[in-house]
Amino acid sequence: MADTHPLYGPDSSILITGASSGIGAALAVEVARYGGRIALFARREERLHDVAERVAAAGAESLVLAGDVRDPAQVKEAYERMVREHGAPRVAFLNAGVGDSFAIGDFKAHRVRRIFEVNIMGVAHWLEHLLPPMLKKGRGFLVGISSLAAHRGGPMAGAYSASKAALSNLLESLRVEAGPAGVSISTVEPGFVRSELTDKNKFSMPFLMETDVAAALIVDQVAEGRTMIRFPWQMAAFVKLMKHLPMSVYDRMARHIIKGAPESLKSKN
Ligand SMILES: NC(=O)c1ccc[n+]([C@@H]2O[C@H](COP(=O)([O-])OP(=O)(O)OC[C@H]3O[C@@H](n4cnc5c(N)ncnc54)[C@H](OP(=O)(O)O)[C@@H]3O)[C@@H](O)[C@H]2O)c1
């Protein structure tokens, strides 16, 4: 029998974007413990069906929505189908995202555009449909998966850091207005979590967290009403310290990290 929960209970319709792998798939399985109807959105349909089987085994209904967050027409179609079949979502985890890292000599605008199209415009395309009914009803939970990388321009990860800084600011701005209207907006800023995205990294990832542990933490803290969720605490504390370092000290440290190893730091996603 499914566990009971006031937010994710059997009456809830929940959306998860980027549900075909990593944190998104783990979020789906975690919320499925409480029952309810879970819509799974990503491009790889086969993978979504695999996740749907795990969701069913955990005790919830699911709806596979294959689509690309970069395409507003596909997002609109998926949103309308979800509303028809599951009802308007009470909780939406906007998690789809991509990473890329490259040395300055490989800088190309199209690589920056690709990251922003998914990490920022992909979220905006969904928000355009999710916000109006939630604001009208005066209730709803929107959860954006940003990153601790939002806080400083990471060496060789400028496009990713910039996209997540933009996302954290976008969510913060919306949160200020949405709160009094009854809609909760949470920003999630993880450190390193095991996933297909981080499997490609060729550098050591301090305090790497397992995917299911990260998903359980997100699900619980959103339900507690936390609007800023940063983990693991060790990385969050380190990033807080880095954020307040003078530029000259930060630059020296960041240069030391990448010194002599540009090839090994590259991860092409
Ligand atoms: N893992 C970490 O250490 C870490 C840390 C901080 C933040 N994050 C963030 O967490 C989120 C999930 O990442 P992850 O680590 O779980 O990586 P992942 O396993 O690679 O998952 C990324 C998900 O996003 C989906 N996606 C990518 N491009 C898409 C598109 N154009 N349209 C629709 N869906 C798309 C992918 O599905 P398809 O390929 O099937 O479309 C996949 O389901 C991302 O926003 C990432 O930036 C991760």
Ligand as a Chemical Component Dictionary entry (heavy atoms), coordinates in Angstrom:
data_LIG
# 
_chem_comp.id                   LIG 
_chem_comp.type                 NON-POLYMER 
_chem_comp.pdbx_formal_charge   0 
_chem_comp.three_letter_code    LIG 
# 
loop_
_chem_comp_atom.comp_id 
_chem_comp_atom.atom_id 
_chem_comp_atom.alt_atom_id 
_chem_comp_atom.type_symbol 
_chem_comp_atom.charge 
_chem_comp_atom.model_Cartn_x 
_chem_comp_atom.model_Cartn_y 
_chem_comp_atom.model_Cartn_z 
_chem_comp_atom.pdbx_ordinal 
LIG N1  N1  N 0  24.112 15.296 -11.585 1  
LIG C1  C1  C 0  24.581 16.388 -11.003 2  
LIG O1  O1  O 0  25.650 16.366 -10.357 3  
LIG C2  C2  C 0  23.814 17.670 -11.060 4  
LIG C3  C3  C 0  24.226 18.716 -10.232 5  
LIG C4  C4  C 0  23.529 19.917 -10.274 6  
LIG C5  C5  C 0  22.415 20.046 -11.083 7  
LIG N2  N2  N 1  22.035 18.998 -11.874 8  
LIG C6  C6  C 0  20.870 19.191 -12.727 9  
LIG O2  O2  O 0  19.971 18.130 -12.515 10 
LIG C7  C7  C 0  19.161 17.965 -13.679 11 
LIG C8  C8  C 0  19.098 16.490 -14.056 12 
LIG O3  O3  O 0  20.383 16.088 -14.482 13 
LIG P1  P1  P 0  20.985 14.647 -14.192 14 
LIG O4  O4  O 0  22.233 14.861 -13.446 15 
LIG O5  O5  O -1 19.963 13.732 -13.658 16 
LIG O6  O6  O 0  21.440 14.237 -15.665 17 
LIG P2  P2  P 0  20.848 13.205 -16.742 18 
LIG O7  O7  O 0  20.798 11.839 -16.190 19 
LIG O8  O8  O 0  21.642 13.456 -17.963 20 
LIG O9  O9  O 0  19.343 13.707 -16.931 21 
LIG C9  C9  C 0  19.009 14.787 -17.745 22 
LIG C10 C10 C 0  17.552 14.644 -18.126 23 
LIG O10 O10 O 0  17.188 15.798 -18.907 24 
LIG C11 C11 C 0  16.536 15.338 -20.082 25 
LIG N3  N3  N 0  16.734 16.268 -21.192 26 
LIG C12 C12 C 0  17.899 16.739 -21.670 27 
LIG N4  N4  N 0  17.684 17.507 -22.745 28 
LIG C13 C13 C 0  16.345 17.521 -22.938 29 
LIG C14 C14 C 0  15.492 18.113 -23.896 30 
LIG N5  N5  N 0  15.995 18.874 -24.883 31 
LIG N6  N6  N 0  14.165 17.915 -23.805 32 
LIG C15 C15 C 0  13.653 17.129 -22.830 33 
LIG N7  N7  N 0  14.401 16.547 -21.887 34 
LIG C16 C16 C 0  15.725 16.727 -21.951 35 
LIG C17 C17 C 0  17.170 13.986 -20.378 36 
LIG O11 O11 O 0  16.259 13.181 -21.128 37 
LIG P3  P3  P 0  16.364 12.861 -22.706 38 
LIG O12 O12 O 0  17.817 12.822 -23.057 39 
LIG O13 O13 O 0  15.666 11.541 -22.804 40 
LIG O14 O14 O 0  15.618 13.969 -23.368 41 
LIG C18 C18 C 0  17.306 13.416 -18.976 42 
LIG O15 O15 O 0  16.100 12.802 -18.585 43 
LIG C19 C19 C 0  19.777 18.866 -14.738 44 
LIG O16 O16 O 0  19.047 20.077 -14.828 45 
LIG C20 C20 C 0  21.172 19.139 -14.214 46 
LIG O17 O17 O 0  21.713 20.352 -14.691 47 
LIG C21 C21 C 0  22.706 17.815 -11.876 48 
# 
loop_
_chem_comp_bond.comp_id 
_chem_comp_bond.atom_id_1 
_chem_comp_bond.atom_id_2 
_chem_comp_bond.value_order 
_chem_comp_bond.pdbx_ordinal 
LIG N1  C1  SING 1  
LIG C1  O1  DOUB 2  
LIG C1  C2  SING 3  
LIG C2  C3  SING 4  
LIG C2  C21 DOUB 5  
LIG C3  C4  DOUB 6  
LIG C4  C5  SING 7  
LIG C5  N2  DOUB 8  
LIG N2  C6  SING 9  
LIG N2  C21 SING 10 
LIG C6  O2  SING 11 
LIG C6  C20 SING 12 
LIG O2  C7  SING 13 
LIG C7  C8  SING 14 
LIG C7  C19 SING 15 
LIG C8  O3  SING 16 
LIG O3  P1  SING 17 
LIG P1  O4  DOUB 18 
LIG P1  O5  SING 19 
LIG P1  O6  SING 20 
LIG O6  P2  SING 21 
LIG P2  O7  DOUB 22 
LIG P2  O8  SING 23 
LIG P2  O9  SING 24 
LIG O9  C9  SING 25 
LIG C9  C10 SING 26 
LIG C10 O10 SING 27 
LIG C10 C18 SING 28 
LIG O10 C11 SING 29 
LIG C11 N3  SING 30 
LIG C11 C17 SING 31 
LIG N3  C12 SING 32 
LIG N3  C16 SING 33 
LIG C12 N4  DOUB 34 
LIG N4  C13 SING 35 
LIG C13 C14 SING 36 
LIG C13 C16 DOUB 37 
LIG C14 N5  SING 38 
LIG C14 N6  DOUB 39 
LIG N6  C15 SING 40 
LIG C15 N7  DOUB 41 
LIG N7  C16 SING 42 
LIG C17 O11 SING 43 
LIG C17 C18 SING 44 
LIG O11 P3  SING 45 
LIG P3  O12 DOUB 46 
LIG P3  O13 SING 47 
LIG P3  O14 SING 48 
LIG C18 O15 SING 49 
LIG C19 O16 SING 50 
LIG C19 C20 SING 51 
LIG C20 O17 SING 52 
# 
